[in-house]
Every structure is written in C-alpha cells, then in structure tokens.
Amino acid sequence: MNTLPRQTLPGLPMRYVLVTWLFVLSAVAYLDRTNISIAGIQIGKEFAIDNTHLGWVFSAFLIGYAAFQVPAGLLVHRYGTRLVLTFAVIWWGVFTVLTAIVPPTMSSSIFVLILVRFLLGSGEATMYPATGQFVERWFPMKERGKANGIIFGGVGVGSGLTPPLVTAIVLHYGWRASFWFSALVGIIAGVIWYVTARDTPEQHSCVRKPELDLILDGREPVKLDAATIGEFPAGGKRTVPWARIFTSKEVFALTLSYFAFGYVAWIFFGWFYIYLAQVRGLNLKTSALYSMLPFVGMTIGSLLGGVVSDWVAQRFNLRFGRCTLPALAMVCTAVLLILGSKAEQAEMAGVVLALGAGILYFSASCFWAVSANYGGEYAGVTSGIMNMGAQIGGACTASLTPLIAAHFGWQMSFLVAALLAILGALAWLMVDPGNVLVAPQTSLKQLEQR
C-alpha cells in the first residue's frame, strides 16, 4: 500500500531522489567494508598477526561477498530491491558490531574474526545486484550510465571519508568505536530507504505520469533475435534462463573484466593506507590524508564516467559509449599504476596512483549499464554473476598483494595489477552492448499484435 503523499522534490524526478539515496547506501557499504583497512594496523597489533594473516581477514569478507552474489541476485529478483536491501543493511550493522566485539584473548580469535567478516561480506553481497535491478526498473536506457555513475560515486565518498573519519575515531576512542559508528549510520540509512523506496515506478505514488511514461518508453532493449524470442514464448512461465546466462559471451566478458577491475580497486580499499604508512613512511595522519585521494578520484570518475558514457552512446553509438570508453580507461589505469609505483617521492606516488584509481572508476558505470541492458528483468542475477568476478578479484588482491610484496617488492604488486587492468580492457572487445538475455514481456506482446 502506498502511503506517501503525491508530491516530490521540485525539479527533481523521483527516480533521482531514490538513486541519490542509493548513493548514500553505497557510501555506507564502503564505510563498513574499508574501515577495517584503516584499523588494520591496530587490529594486527592487538591480535598479534602480520600483514599476511590480516590479508586472510580482508579476503574472508570478499569470499563471502563473492559467494553470495548469485543468491543475492535471485533474492532481489523474487522479493524486490526495497525489502532485500533494507534487510541487508540491518545485517551489515549486526556483523560490523560483531567485528568489534571479538576478544583477541579468546582461543582461535583470528578464525572467529575471519568468520564474522565472511558473514558480513555475504550480507553486503546484495548491495549492487539490488542497485542493478533498481536501475533497470527505474531508468530509461539512455540514463543508465548516469544513474550507475551516481551510485558508484558513493563508493568513492564512503571510502574517501573513511580514512580521516576512522583515524580520528581510532585515535580518540579506539578502533572498536569506529565499527559501532559505522553500524549506527548504516541502520539509519536503511530505515530511510525502506520508508521512501518502492520496487518499481508503477508502485510509487510520487512518480508523476510524465516521468512514468519516460521510464516505461525507454526501459526496453532495442535488439531482439529469434532465439531470444523463441526460447521464452509469450504467456509462458518466466524462469531464470540459466543456460543462456552461463553460455553468454557478454556475461563471461563482463565477469572477466570486472575481475580485473576488482583486483585493482581492492589495492586501494585494502592496502593503500598501509602501503603509504609502512612502505612510503608517512605518519598516520598524513597517510589518512593521502589515502583519501584515490577515493576522491573514484567519486569524480564515477560521476563523470556515467555522464560521458551516456552522452557518447547517444551522440555516436552504443558500443563506443559503453565498451570503448571503459577499455581505454582501464589501459590508462595500468599505465598510471606502473608510473605511480616507481615514483621516488611518497607524495607524488600517492597522487599518481590516486589518479589511476579515479580513471579506473570512469569505467564503473559502463559495467552496470551494460549488465542492466543485457539482463533486463534478470539484471539482479546477471549483475550478481559479474560482481562475483570483481569480488573474487578483490579477494585475490587482499591475500596476494602482501605475499607478492614480501617476495618481490611492492612495485611488482602494482605491476601485476597493471597487467590485469590491460586484460580487463581486452575483455571489453567481446561485449556487444546491444544484445539482450531474453525478450522483455512488453516486446513479446507487441510482436503478438503485429
């Protein structure tokens, strides 16, 4: 039942009100997951573990996150973005608090900490499959780059605010207080989401008819083929087309490229603060300041990349806007990772590497826009599979980065990331952004009427 008054913010369509709050939830999600990298030095000392074992703790979150991507997509498909995301945010809060109350003196405390982080990751797995389904339902195709850019701008804001915020809390109240703070912020944001959101624009009383018409007219993909239409006849039961999903070159290429994306991104989420403090010799406050730069870059890159992708796709063609741009961005990222790791001055290294992170996130919205276009009503599932690739890449980063650095040096760690970024760029050559997974229901009805 809709209980909201039939009004919205002047000049701001309801779809942008809601996607702005998803920006906030995205920021909260990254506050929850990156606070441990800032508190990692203190946790390592208190639990008497080295960077390799700390990497296991980081990886546990990402393994849980990756393992539950597909189940999360199925839950979103069945129960909708509103309910699933609200439940998930409460889950985040509970396990963020549990991270803070694991006693270092208990037997096998490190394994308990690993389990808690795994379960936190499994709960956060719903975040981006949910936003992928939301964008597919709420935004016309021509605006999906911008919408995803706004959502992933929250990644940069959440991660960028984490270093100074968590550092201040840690210095004054201890690392555990930062986790209690993160949990409280998340629960408040989740309650607001539940009150304001609906799964589709048709269900929301604040969506005016012109906005609804714009969304519905621009929702459907433009390219159908006989196999897609024939496999799912009109009036038939719409089950998840697993065979088409797992044999799709688009899903394979997006997942492979997003694996590379996740590997590179998690160097910044998991190790950049520690790299600046331990390897480059910056003090805690200076490290916190410079470790903000990649996330400032990510925010700008996400927002700008979404707008540019939409503009190029409309001005020139869909492939150039959705595939060529992210490929070029990932190549540029590879170059900057190599240059930054070789810079002699710590400050210069921080700036160049941060620029690489920003340009990497120039490509972020393209992954999710293509996934939404391709997946249609199953966007939560297809984007979940794609995002699973990124989290497996991140888990590899969390564990492999300190090992590579210990045996071959930190420059080699960044070189490996650069090579994977190039691999991710090449994978985009396999993607046809005009393909769709199945014919949408309305298109089938239109074909029957011809």
C-alpha positions in Angstrom: 0.0 0.0 0.0 1.4 3.4 -0.9 1.2 5.9 1.9 3.4 8.7 0.7 1.8 12.0 -0.4 1.6 12.5 -4.1 4.4 15.0 -4.3 8.2 15.1 -4.9 11.1 17.5 -4.7 10.6 20.4 -7.1 12.5 19.9 -10.3 13.9 16.5 -9.1 12.2 13.4 -10.5 11.6 10.6 -8.1 14.0 8.3 -9.8 16.8 10.7 -9.0 15.7 11.1 -5.4 15.9 7.4 -4.9 19.2 6.9 -6.8 20.7 9.7 -4.7 19.8 7.7 -1.6 21.4 4.6 -3.2 24.5 6.8 -3.5 24.3 7.2 0.3 23.8 3.5 0.9 26.7 2.8 -1.4 28.9 5.2 0.7 27.7 3.4 3.9 28.6 0.0 2.4 32.1 1.1 1.7 32.4 2.7 5.1 31.6 -0.7 6.6 34.0 -2.6 4.4 37.0 -0.3 4.3 37.1 0.7 8.0 39.0 -2.4 8.8 41.8 -1.4 6.4 42.3 1.8 8.4 42.0 0.0 11.7 44.1 -2.9 10.3 47.4 -1.7 11.9 45.8 -1.6 15.4 44.0 -4.9 14.9 47.2 -6.5 13.8 48.9 -5.4 16.9 46.1 -6.4 19.2 45.5 -9.8 17.7 49.3 -10.3 17.2 49.0 -11.0 13.4 51.2 -9.9 10.5 50.0 -8.5 7.2 49.7 -11.9 5.6 47.2 -13.1 8.2 45.5 -9.7 8.1 45.1 -10.3 4.4 43.1 -13.5 5.3 40.7 -11.4 7.3 40.3 -9.0 4.3 39.8 -11.9 2.0 37.2 -13.5 4.2 34.9 -10.6 3.6 35.4 -10.7 -0.2 34.9 -14.5 -0.4 31.6 -14.2 1.4 30.7 -11.3 -0.8 31.6 -13.2 -3.9 29.9 -16.5 -2.8 26.5 -14.8 -2.3 26.3 -12.6 -5.4 24.1 -15.0 -7.3 21.8 -15.9 -4.4 21.6 -12.1 -3.8 20.5 -11.6 -7.4 17.8 -14.3 -7.0 16.5 -12.7 -3.8 16.3 -9.3 -5.4 14.5 -10.9 -8.4 12.0 -12.6 -6.1 11.5 -10.1 -3.3 12.5 -6.7 -4.8 15.1 -4.1 -4.1 13.3 -2.3 -1.3 12.8 -5.2 1.1 16.1 -7.1 0.3 18.3 -4.0 0.6 16.6 -3.0 3.9 17.2 -6.4 5.4 20.8 -6.4 4.1 21.7 -3.0 5.7 20.5 -4.3 9.1 22.6 -7.4 8.6 25.6 -5.2 7.9 25.1 -3.4 11.1 24.9 -6.6 13.2 28.1 -8.1 11.8 30.0 -4.8 11.8 29.4 -4.7 15.6 30.3 -8.3 16.0 33.7 -7.5 14.3 34.3 -5.0 17.1 33.4 -7.4 20.0 35.6 -10.4 19.0 38.0 -10.6 22.0 41.7 -11.1 21.0 42.3 -13.2 24.0 39.9 -16.0 23.1 41.0 -19.3 21.6 41.2 -19.1 17.8 40.1 -15.5 17.8 41.6 -14.9 14.4 39.3 -17.6 12.9 36.3 -16.2 14.6 37.2 -12.8 13.2 37.5 -14.4 9.7 34.0 -16.0 10.1 32.4 -12.7 11.2 34.0 -10.9 8.2 32.8 -13.7 5.9 29.2 -13.3 7.1 29.4 -9.5 6.8 30.5 -10.0 3.2 27.6 -12.4 2.5 25.2 -9.7 3.7 26.8 -6.9 1.7 26.5 -9.1 -1.4 23.0 -7.8 -2.0 24.0 -4.2 -2.5 24.9 -3.9 -6.1 22.7 -6.7 -7.6 19.9 -4.7 -5.9 21.0 -1.4 -7.4 21.5 -3.1 -10.8 17.8 -4.3 -10.7 16.7 -0.9 -9.5 18.3 0.9 -12.3 16.9 -1.5 -14.9 13.3 -0.9 -13.5 13.6 2.8 -12.8 15.7 4.4 -15.5 15.4 4.5 -19.3 18.4 3.1 -21.2 19.7 6.5 -22.1 20.2 7.5 -18.5 21.6 4.2 -17.0 25.2 5.3 -17.3 24.4 8.5 -15.3 22.4 6.5 -12.7 25.1 3.9 -12.1 27.7 6.7 -12.0 25.8 8.3 -9.1 25.5 5.0 -7.3 29.2 4.3 -7.6 30.1 7.8 -6.7 29.1 6.7 -3.3 31.9 4.2 -3.3 34.4 7.0 -3.6 32.7 9.1 -1.0 32.3 6.3 1.5 35.9 5.1 1.0 37.3 8.7 0.9 35.6 9.7 4.2 36.7 6.5 5.9 40.4 7.3 6.4 40.1 10.6 8.2 36.9 9.7 10.0 38.0 6.3 11.2 41.5 7.6 12.0 40.0 10.3 14.2 37.7 7.9 16.0 40.6 5.4 16.4 42.9 8.0 17.9 40.4 9.3 20.4 38.2 6.3 21.2 39.9 3.1 19.8 39.3 1.1 16.7 36.2 -0.7 18.0 34.3 2.6 18.3 34.7 3.2 14.6 32.8 -0.1 13.9 29.9 0.9 16.3 29.7 4.2 14.5 29.6 2.5 11.0 26.8 0.2 12.1 24.6 3.0 13.5 25.0 5.1 10.4 24.1 2.1 8.2 20.9 1.2 10.1 19.6 4.8 10.0 20.2 4.9 6.2 18.5 1.6 5.8 15.3 2.7 7.6 15.1 5.8 5.4 15.5 3.6 2.3 12.6 1.4 3.4 10.3 4.3 4.0 11.0 6.1 0.7 11.7 3.4 -1.8 9.5 1.2 -4.0 10.5 -1.7 -6.3 9.1 -0.1 -9.5 8.0 3.3 -10.5 4.5 2.0 -11.1 4.2 1.3 -7.4 5.4 4.7 -6.2 2.7 7.4 -5.5 5.3 10.2 -6.0 6.0 9.3 -9.6 4.1 11.6 -11.9 2.7 10.4 -15.2 5.3 12.2 -17.5 8.1 10.6 -15.5 6.5 7.2 -15.6 5.9 7.4 -19.3 9.5 8.4 -19.9 10.8 5.4 -17.8 8.5 2.8 -19.5 9.1 4.1 -23.0 12.9 3.9 -22.5 13.1 0.8 -20.5 13.1 -1.9 -23.2 16.3 -3.0 -25.0 16.4 -2.3 -28.7 17.8 -5.5 -30.1 16.0 -8.9 -30.2 16.8 -12.1 -32.1 14.8 -15.2 -33.0 16.5 -17.4 -30.4 15.8 -15.0 -27.6 12.1 -14.7 -28.5 11.6 -18.3 -29.4 13.0 -19.7 -26.2 10.6 -17.7 -24.0 7.2 -17.6 -25.6 4.6 -15.0 -24.6 2.4 -16.3 -21.8 4.9 -18.9 -20.7 6.4 -19.1 -17.3 9.4 -16.8 -16.9 12.0 -18.9 -15.1 15.6 -17.8 -14.8 17.3 -18.7 -18.1 20.5 -20.3 -16.5 21.7 -21.9 -19.7 21.6 -18.7 -21.7 23.3 -16.8 -18.8 26.2 -19.2 -18.4 26.8 -19.6 -22.1 26.7 -15.9 -22.8 29.8 -14.2 -24.1 28.6 -10.9 -22.7 28.3 -12.4 -19.1 31.7 -14.1 -19.5 33.5 -11.0 -20.8 31.9 -8.6 -18.2 32.8 -11.0 -15.4 36.4 -11.4 -16.6 36.8 -7.7 -17.0 35.2 -7.0 -13.6 37.5 -9.5 -12.0 40.4 -7.3 -13.2 38.6 -4.2 -12.1 38.0 -5.6 -8.6 41.7 -6.7 -8.3 42.9 -3.2 -9.0 40.3 -1.5 -6.9 41.0 -3.5 -3.8 44.6 -2.5 -3.7 43.2 0.9 -2.8 40.5 -0.4 -0.5 42.6 -2.9 1.4 46.3 -1.9 1.2 46.8 1.7 0.1 46.6 3.2 3.6 49.0 0.5 5.0 51.3 0.9 1.9 51.6 4.7 2.5 52.3 4.2 6.2 54.6 1.2 6.2 56.3 1.3 2.8 56.4 5.0 2.0 57.0 6.1 5.6 54.2 8.6 6.0 52.7 9.1 9.6 49.2 8.1 10.4 47.6 11.5 9.8 49.5 12.1 6.6 48.6 8.6 5.4 45.0 9.2 6.1 45.1 12.4 4.1 46.8 10.9 1.1 44.7 7.7 1.2 41.7 9.9 0.7 42.9 10.9 -2.8 42.1 7.6 -4.7 38.5 7.8 -3.4 38.1 11.4 -4.3 39.2 10.3 -7.8 36.8 7.4 -7.7 33.9 9.7 -6.9 34.8 12.1 -9.7 35.5 9.3 -12.1 32.2 7.5 -11.4 30.0 10.6 -11.8 31.9 11.9 -14.9 32.2 8.5 -16.5 28.4 7.9 -16.2 27.6 11.2 -17.8 30.2 10.9 -20.6 29.2 7.3 -21.3 25.5 8.3 -21.8 26.5 11.3 -24.0 28.9 9.3 -26.2 26.4 6.4 -26.6 23.7 8.9 -27.8 26.0 11.2 -29.8 27.9 8.4 -31.6 27.0 4.8 -30.9 26.3 2.4 -28.1 29.5 0.4 -28.5 31.7 3.4 -28.3 29.9 4.8 -25.3 29.5 1.6 -23.3 32.6 -0.6 -24.4 35.4 1.5 -25.9 35.4 4.1 -23.1 35.9 1.6 -20.2 38.5 -0.3 -22.2 40.5 2.9 -22.7 40.1 3.8 -19.0 41.5 0.5 -17.9 44.5 0.9 -20.1 45.2 4.3 -18.7 44.9 2.9 -15.2 47.5 0.3 -16.0 50.0 3.0 -17.1 49.4 5.1 -14.0 49.8 2.1 -11.7 53.3 1.5 -13.1 54.3 5.1 -13.1 53.0 5.7 -9.5 54.7 2.7 -8.1 58.1 3.9 -9.5 57.8 7.4 -8.3 60.5 8.3 -5.8 58.6 10.8 -3.7 55.8 9.4 -1.5 53.6 12.3 -2.2 54.0 12.0 -6.0 53.3 8.3 -5.8 50.1 8.9 -3.8 48.9 11.4 -6.4 49.7 9.4 -9.5 48.2 6.2 -8.0 45.1 8.1 -6.9 44.7 9.3 -10.5 44.8 5.7 -11.6 42.0 4.8 -9.2 39.9 7.7 -10.5 40.3 6.7 -14.1 39.5 3.1 -13.3 36.2 4.2 -11.9 35.5 6.1 -15.0 34.6 2.7 -16.4 32.4 1.6 -13.4 29.0 2.7 -14.7 29.5 1.0 -18.0 29.8 -2.4 -16.4 26.4 -1.9 -14.7 24.7 -0.2 -17.5 25.5 -3.0 -20.0 24.6 -5.6 -17.4 21.2 -3.9 -16.8 20.5 -3.6 -20.5 21.5 -7.2 -21.2 19.9 -8.8 -18.2 16.6 -6.9 -18.3 14.2 -8.4 -15.7 17.1 -10.7 -14.6 19.5 -7.8 -14.2 20.0 -8.7 -10.5 21.2 -12.2 -11.4 23.4 -11.2 -14.3 25.0 -8.3 -12.4 25.4 -10.6 -9.4 27.5 -13.0 -11.5 29.5 -10.1 -12.9 30.1 -8.6 -9.5 31.1 -12.1 -8.2 34.1 -11.8 -10.6 35.1 -8.4 -9.0 34.9 -9.8 -5.5 37.0 -12.8 -6.4 39.5 -10.4 -7.9 39.4 -8.4 -4.7 39.9 -11.5 -2.5 42.9 -12.4 -4.6 44.3 -8.8 -4.1 43.7 -9.0 -0.3 45.8 -12.1 0.1 48.2 -12.0 -2.9 49.3 -8.3 -2.6 51.3 -8.7 0.7 52.7 -12.1 -0.5 53.9 -10.6 -3.8 55.3 -7.5 -2.0 57.1 -9.7 0.6 58.9 -11.8 -2.0 59.3 -9.4 -5.0 58.6 -5.9 -3.7 55.6 -3.5 -3.8 56.4 -2.4 -7.4 55.7 -6.0 -8.5 52.4 -5.9 -6.7 51.4 -2.8 -8.8 52.8 -4.3 -12.0 50.6 -7.4 -11.6 47.6 -5.1 -11.1 48.5 -3.2 -14.2 48.7 -6.4 -16.3 45.3 -7.4 -15.1 43.9 -4.0 -15.9 45.1 -4.5 -19.5 43.4 -7.9 -19.6 40.2 -6.3 -18.4 40.4 -3.8 -21.2 40.8 -6.5 -23.8 37.7 -8.4 -22.4 35.5 -5.4 -23.4 36.2 -6.2 -27.1 34.0 -9.3 -26.7 30.9 -7.4 -25.5 28.1 -6.4 -27.8 26.1 -3.8 -25.7 23.0 -4.2 -27.9 22.5 -7.9 -27.1 19.8 -8.9 -24.6 19.3 -12.0 -22.5 15.6 -12.6 -23.1 12.9 -10.7 -24.9 11.0 -8.4 -22.4 7.4 -9.2 -21.7 6.1 -6.0 -23.4 8.1 -6.7 -26.5 6.6 -10.2 -26.8 3.1 -8.6 -26.5 4.0 -6.1 -29.2 5.2 -8.9 -31.5 1.9 -10.9 -31.0 -0.1 -7.8 -32.1 1.8 -7.5 -35.4 
